[in-house]
Amino acid sequence: MKSSRSVLLALVLSAALTVTAACDDKNDNGGDAAPAASGSSSAAASAAPKADARKDLTDAFAKLAGGTVAYSATTESGAGTGTKLTGASDPAKQANSGSMTITAQGQQITAEVIIVGADLYLKLGLPLPGVNPKKWMYIDGSKTSLSKLGFNPDDPTNTKGFTDAIVTVEQTGAGAYKGTIDTTKRNLPASGAALIQQMGDAAKSVPFEATVGAEGYVTSLTVRAPAAGQLPATTATTTFSDFGKPVSISKPAAADVQPAPAALLAQFA
């Protein structure tokens, strides 16, 4: 059995990698999303519900994909377990960053993540032997199995193909939608697929809520996943903003980087 610290470390890495880098996807039509127009992104998309809710929501997800964006994400799993993350993404440069607070097993720690291409840099507010807490730990993503911790480099926030999994959807108000998705239809990393299998039939009718702003972008997405195996039911909410605005994400200076220790790399084996 893994030690408490090992379990917590795995949770930190999984959470950080899964939700870091909002929307690194490309538009399904092959183009990048257009820069945002001026105005409030949280404003209502229309004054009244539209006739084709599925098409409207699909268009909003497609517009979200590909452009720079800031995001805030939370997950709540009960029993005092959850994550809070804020960050930004620049898909054109394959650059993503995020700062996270993780609460689990009665402990609260912080994590910072920078991903540029296949290079991953990580800081943990958790003591590790031989690690300078002021420096970034480097992990070569091209030589590790990041997907085992729930990270899909092509879809870091698991939004790609979301609309393909929609079973039911209705517009409940101006820019507001709710419905269900069949998570078995989603192309997720191996770890996510295993959890979906443990959900049983409930995985085919997972409720979600989404909002679309006046500019046509998805501004929030909430998914309420049922319990799976030893994991309790989880509510995951992500909000998106600053569409098309400049994002500055770069690799840390060489002097501020150290190799990741073997104990950390073992989490990716």
C-alpha positions as CSV (number, residue, x, y, z in Angstrom):
1,M,0.0,0.0,0.0
2,K,1.2,3.5,-0.8
3,S,2.2,5.7,2.1
4,S,-0.1,8.7,2.9
5,R,2.4,11.0,1.4
6,S,2.7,9.0,-1.8
7,V,-1.0,9.0,-2.2
8,L,-1.2,12.7,-1.6
9,L,1.6,13.4,-4.0
10,A,-0.2,11.3,-6.7
11,L,-3.4,13.3,-6.1
12,V,-1.6,16.6,-6.4
13,L,0.0,15.6,-9.7
14,S,-3.1,14.2,-11.1
15,A,-5.2,17.2,-10.1
16,A,-2.6,19.7,-11.3
17,L,-2.0,18.0,-14.7
18,T,-5.7,17.3,-15.3
19,V,-7.0,20.8,-15.0
20,T,-3.9,22.9,-15.8
21,A,-3.9,24.5,-19.3
22,A,-7.5,25.2,-20.0
23,C,-8.4,24.6,-23.6
24,D,-5.3,23.6,-25.4
25,D,-7.6,22.2,-28.2
26,K,-7.9,23.3,-31.7
27,N,-11.2,24.0,-33.3
28,D,-12.8,20.9,-34.9
29,N,-12.9,22.8,-38.2
30,G,-9.2,23.1,-38.2
31,G,-8.9,26.8,-37.4
32,D,-8.0,28.7,-34.3
33,A,-10.7,30.6,-32.5
34,A,-11.0,34.3,-33.4
35,P,-9.9,36.9,-31.0
36,A,-12.6,38.1,-28.6
37,A,-14.6,41.2,-29.3
38,S,-14.7,43.9,-26.6
39,G,-17.4,43.7,-23.9
40,S,-18.3,41.6,-20.9
41,S,-17.8,37.9,-21.6
42,S,-20.2,37.0,-18.8
43,A,-23.1,38.9,-20.3
44,A,-26.1,36.9,-21.5
45,A,-25.8,35.4,-25.0
46,S,-29.4,36.4,-25.9
47,A,-32.5,37.7,-24.4
48,A,-34.5,34.5,-24.9
49,P,-33.8,30.8,-25.3
50,K,-32.9,29.7,-28.9
51,A,-34.5,26.9,-30.8
52,D,-31.4,24.7,-31.3
53,A,-29.6,24.4,-27.9
54,R,-27.3,21.7,-29.0
55,K,-26.0,23.6,-32.0
56,D,-25.6,26.8,-30.0
57,L,-23.6,25.1,-27.3
58,T,-21.5,23.2,-29.8
59,D,-20.6,26.5,-31.5
60,A,-19.7,28.0,-28.2
61,F,-17.3,25.2,-27.3
62,A,-15.7,25.4,-30.8
63,K,-15.1,29.1,-30.4
64,L,-13.6,28.5,-27.0
65,A,-11.0,26.1,-28.4
66,G,-7.7,27.3,-29.7
67,G,-7.4,30.9,-28.4
68,T,-5.7,32.3,-25.4
69,V,-7.8,32.1,-22.2
70,A,-7.6,32.6,-18.5
71,Y,-9.4,30.1,-16.3
72,S,-10.4,29.2,-12.8
73,A,-11.3,25.6,-11.8
74,T,-12.5,23.9,-8.7
75,T,-13.4,20.3,-7.8
76,E,-15.2,19.2,-4.7
77,S,-15.4,15.6,-3.7
78,G,-16.8,15.8,-0.2
79,A,-15.0,14.8,3.1
80,G,-12.9,18.0,2.8
81,T,-11.3,16.9,-0.4
82,G,-11.0,19.3,-3.4
83,T,-8.8,21.5,-5.6
84,K,-8.7,25.2,-6.6
85,L,-6.8,26.3,-9.6
86,T,-6.2,29.5,-11.5
87,G,-4.1,29.9,-14.6
88,A,-3.9,30.7,-18.3
89,S,-3.3,29.0,-21.7
90,D,-1.7,29.9,-25.0
91,P,-2.4,27.0,-27.3
92,A,-0.5,28.5,-30.3
93,K,2.7,28.3,-28.2
94,Q,1.7,25.0,-26.4
95,A,2.1,26.9,-23.2
96,N,0.0,26.5,-20.0
97,S,0.4,27.6,-16.4
98,G,-1.5,27.2,-13.2
99,S,-1.4,27.7,-9.4
100,M,-3.3,25.3,-7.3
101,T,-4.3,24.6,-3.7
102,I,-5.2,20.9,-2.9
103,T,-7.0,19.8,0.2
104,A,-6.9,16.1,1.0
105,Q,-6.4,13.7,3.9
106,G,-6.6,16.6,6.3
107,Q,-3.7,18.4,4.6
108,Q,-3.6,21.5,2.4
109,I,-0.7,22.1,0.0
110,T,0.0,24.3,-3.0
111,A,1.4,23.4,-6.4
112,E,2.5,25.5,-9.4
113,V,2.8,24.1,-12.9
114,I,4.2,25.4,-16.1
115,I,3.9,23.3,-19.3
116,V,5.6,24.4,-22.5
117,G,5.4,21.8,-25.2
118,A,6.6,18.5,-23.7
119,D,8.5,20.3,-20.9
120,L,6.8,20.3,-17.5
121,Y,8.0,22.3,-14.5
122,L,6.5,21.8,-11.0
123,K,6.8,23.3,-7.6
124,L,5.1,21.6,-4.6
125,G,4.4,23.1,-1.2
126,L,5.3,19.6,0.1
127,P,8.8,18.7,1.5
128,L,10.7,16.2,-0.7
129,P,14.1,14.8,0.2
130,G,16.9,16.5,-1.8
131,V,14.6,19.1,-3.4
132,N,15.1,22.8,-3.1
133,P,11.5,24.2,-2.6
134,K,12.5,27.5,-4.2
135,K,13.4,25.8,-7.6
136,W,11.2,24.2,-10.3
137,M,11.4,20.4,-10.7
138,Y,11.7,19.5,-14.4
139,I,9.9,16.5,-15.9
140,D,10.5,15.5,-19.5
141,G,6.9,14.8,-20.7
142,S,8.2,13.0,-23.8
143,K,9.8,10.3,-21.7
144,T,7.1,9.8,-19.1
145,S,3.6,8.5,-19.0
146,L,1.7,11.7,-18.0
147,S,-1.6,10.1,-19.2
148,K,-1.4,7.7,-16.2
149,L,-2.1,10.6,-14.0
150,G,-5.0,11.8,-16.1
151,F,-3.2,14.2,-18.3
152,N,-3.9,14.2,-22.0
153,P,-1.5,16.6,-23.8
154,D,-4.0,17.1,-26.6
155,D,-6.9,17.8,-24.2
156,P,-5.7,19.0,-20.8
157,T,-9.1,20.1,-19.5
158,N,-11.1,17.3,-21.1
159,T,-13.3,19.6,-23.1
160,K,-12.4,18.2,-26.6
161,G,-15.3,16.2,-27.8
162,F,-17.5,17.3,-25.0
163,T,-20.4,18.1,-27.2
164,D,-20.1,14.8,-29.0
165,A,-21.0,13.1,-25.7
166,I,-24.1,15.2,-25.0
167,V,-27.2,13.1,-24.6
168,T,-29.7,15.8,-23.7
169,V,-29.4,19.6,-23.6
170,E,-31.8,22.4,-23.2
171,Q,-31.5,26.2,-22.8
172,T,-32.9,27.2,-19.5
173,G,-32.4,30.9,-19.9
174,A,-30.4,33.6,-21.5
175,G,-27.0,32.0,-22.2
176,A,-27.8,29.1,-19.7
177,Y,-27.8,25.4,-20.6
178,K,-28.2,22.1,-18.8
179,G,-28.2,18.5,-19.8
180,T,-26.5,15.2,-19.6
181,I,-23.5,13.6,-21.2
182,D,-22.5,10.0,-21.9
183,T,-19.0,9.9,-20.6
184,T,-18.3,6.5,-22.1
185,K,-18.3,8.4,-25.5
186,R,-15.4,10.6,-24.5
187,N,-11.8,10.0,-25.5
188,L,-10.1,10.2,-22.1
189,P,-6.8,9.0,-20.7
190,A,-6.6,5.5,-19.3
191,S,-7.1,6.7,-15.7
192,G,-10.3,8.5,-16.6
193,A,-11.6,5.6,-18.6
194,A,-11.1,3.3,-15.6
195,L,-13.1,5.6,-13.4
196,I,-15.9,5.8,-15.9
197,Q,-16.1,2.0,-16.0
198,Q,-16.5,2.0,-12.2
199,M,-19.5,4.5,-12.5
200,G,-21.6,1.8,-14.2
201,D,-24.7,2.9,-16.0
202,A,-24.5,6.3,-14.2
203,A,-21.6,7.2,-16.5
204,K,-24.1,7.4,-19.4
205,S,-26.2,10.2,-17.9
206,V,-23.8,12.6,-16.1
207,P,-25.5,16.0,-15.5
208,F,-23.8,19.3,-16.6
209,E,-24.5,23.0,-16.7
210,A,-22.9,25.5,-19.0
211,T,-23.1,29.3,-19.6
212,V,-22.3,31.2,-22.8
213,G,-21.4,34.9,-22.8
214,A,-22.5,37.6,-25.2
215,E,-19.3,37.1,-27.3
216,G,-20.3,33.4,-28.0
217,Y,-17.7,31.7,-25.8
218,V,-18.4,29.1,-23.1
219,T,-17.8,31.1,-19.9
220,S,-18.5,28.3,-17.4
221,L,-18.9,24.5,-17.3
222,T,-20.0,22.4,-14.3
223,V,-20.0,18.6,-14.4
224,R,-21.4,16.6,-11.5
225,A,-19.8,13.1,-11.7
226,P,-21.3,10.3,-9.6
227,A,-19.2,8.2,-7.2
228,A,-16.8,5.8,-8.9
229,G,-15.1,3.0,-6.9
230,Q,-13.5,4.5,-3.8
231,L,-13.9,8.1,-5.1
232,P,-17.0,10.0,-3.9
233,A,-19.3,12.0,-6.2
234,T,-17.4,15.0,-7.5
235,T,-18.5,18.4,-8.8
236,A,-16.1,20.1,-11.2
237,T,-16.6,23.7,-12.2
238,T,-14.4,25.7,-14.6
239,T,-14.9,29.3,-15.6
240,F,-13.2,30.9,-18.6
241,S,-12.4,34.6,-19.3
242,D,-9.9,37.0,-21.0
243,F,-10.5,35.4,-24.4
244,G,-7.9,36.3,-27.0
245,K,-5.9,38.5,-24.6
246,P,-2.1,38.2,-24.5
247,V,-0.7,35.5,-22.2
248,S,2.9,35.4,-21.0
249,I,4.1,31.9,-20.2
250,S,7.7,30.9,-20.5
251,K,10.1,28.3,-19.2
252,P,11.9,29.1,-15.9
253,A,15.5,30.3,-16.1
254,A,18.0,27.4,-16.0
255,A,19.4,28.6,-12.7
256,D,15.9,28.1,-11.2
257,V,15.4,24.5,-12.4
258,Q,16.4,21.2,-10.8
259,P,15.9,17.6,-11.9
260,A,12.8,15.9,-10.5
261,P,13.7,13.3,-7.9
262,A,13.3,9.6,-8.7
263,A,10.4,9.4,-6.2
264,L,8.5,12.0,-8.1
265,L,9.2,10.4,-11.5
266,A,8.0,7.1,-10.1
267,Q,4.5,8.6,-10.1
268,F,4.6,8.6,-13.9
269,A,6.0,5.1,-14.4
